Amino acid sequence: MNMSMHWDYRHRNGGINGKDDMGRFTKNGEPKNGQPCWSCEDRFEDSVQEPRWEKGMSAINEVERDALFAILRSMLVFRPKNRPTAKQVLGSEWMVKWTLPEFDKCRRAQEKNV
C-alpha cells in the first residue's frame, strides 16, 4: 500500500485497525485531552539540552540548533520527492559545520587508541 493510500484508508476508517487514533485532536489540531502539544523547541530542550547539561556537556547553541532544525524539517516534509537527497543532507550546514568535523575528531581519537 503506498503512502497516499495508507492515509486515505486511515482517514476513511478512523485510524489503523479501526482505532480512532485521529480522534485525539480537534479539527483545529488541538489535543482533546487538554494536554498541550510540545513544540520541536520544547522537545529539544527536554530531550537534548537537559540531558547534555546533566552529563556536564555544553549546550548546543542557537545557530547549531537552527541548522539542525532546518535539515530535520526538510527531511520530514510530507512528499518524499520534496525531501533532500542523501548528498544534500551531507552537504547541509549542520553536517558540514558540526557533525562531520565532530565525527572526524572521534574517528581520529579512536584510531589513536587502537
QUIPE-V131875 format. One record per backbone hydrogen bond with DSSP energy under -0.5 kcal/mol. NH is the residue of the N-H (numbers start at 1). CO is the residue of the C=O. Records with the same first field share a line. If there is no record, write none. Layout:
BEGIN
NH: CO / CO
END
This chain:
BEGIN
6: 2
7: 3
8: 4
9: 5
10: 6
11: 7
12: 8
13: 9
14: 11
15: 10
18: 15
19: 16
21: 19
23: 20
24: 21
25: 22
26: 30
29: 26
32: 24
34: 31
43: 39
44: 40
45: 41
46: 42
47: 43
48: 44
49: 44
50: 45
52: 48
53: 49
54: 50
55: 51
56: 53
57: 52
65: 61
66: 62
67: 63
68: 64
69: 65
70: 66
71: 67
72: 68
73: 69
74: 70
75: 71
76: 72
77: 74
80: 78
82: 79
83: 80
89: 85
90: 86
91: 87
92: 89
96: 92
97: 93
98: 94
99: 94
100: 95
102: 98
103: 99
104: 100
105: 101
106: 102
107: 103
108: 104
109: 105
110: 106
111: 107
112: 108
113: 109
114: 110 / 111
END
